[in-house]
Amino acid sequence: MNGSLRALIVDDEPPARRVLTRLLAGIPGIEVAGTAANGMEALAALARGDIDVLFLDIEMPVLAGMELATRLHPAPTPAVIFVTAWPQYAVAAFDVDAADYVLKPVDPVRLAAAVARARERLTKQGLDASLRVLRSRQPAENLLDHVWVELGGARLRLSLADIEWFAADGDYVCAHTAERGYLMRASLNALESTLPTARFLRIHRSTIVKVEAVSRVVSNNGQLSLITCSGATLHVGRRARRRVRQSLDQFSSC
């Protein structure tokens, strides 16, 4: 494979991302195209850009590294190099056809060997730098059918089928079901990039609603509101009103 490889670093710890960025800068033929703090942000970045190699941590919130790699497998690109402090996942890593598995703290020589292995793999697959991830796998919106939320110090897998709406909550997003809300470490923008666009609609800078969870649309003095099946009232932002009105025929009653 000729040309410089474009890399995406995915790790929930900023110091780890900085160290890996610095080490990769010393390896010829590879450039860091971006970084992400979890698998969900990585999906959004993969959908936006051209990535050849994914440097992937394993233990991360929202969408863990192994699960992300499983979702991407068996697409030929990007080549996945796990960079982790956990040796026990090595067998599982090669089950998803990872190009290499590098343990922290990262040795520069070992990292350079992993990059060479990834380049060799891409070359053997007959790919060049112009063949990018969007041509070789499903769009990111078709991949996500659940999210990981936090509950009592543990992480809970929550199906999109059970969620009515999402709301920004400081540095978190709150996923609301009919019964309660669950916090998840993510930005609303990153979440929006991975949700199925046919099912979820951004109605406000701080709110995303599932279309089939809307039972009523209320217009009062120019203010547009949506009522969910569980009775929550969600206000539609001024800039989103036209888009929401155009989508009203998609709304189904409970």
PyMOL commands that set and color helices and strands:
alter all, ss='L'
color gray80, all
select helices_A, chain A and resi 14-25+39-48+65-72+87-95+108-124+133-136+140-142+160-162+188-194+211-213+238-246+248-250
alter helices_A, ss='H'
color red, helices_A
select strands_A, chain A and resi 5-10+30-36+53-56+79-84+100-103+146-151+154-159+163-169+172-177+181-184+200-204+207-210+214-220+223-228+233-235
alter strands_A, ss='S'
color yellow, strands_A
deselect
rebuild
show_as cartoon
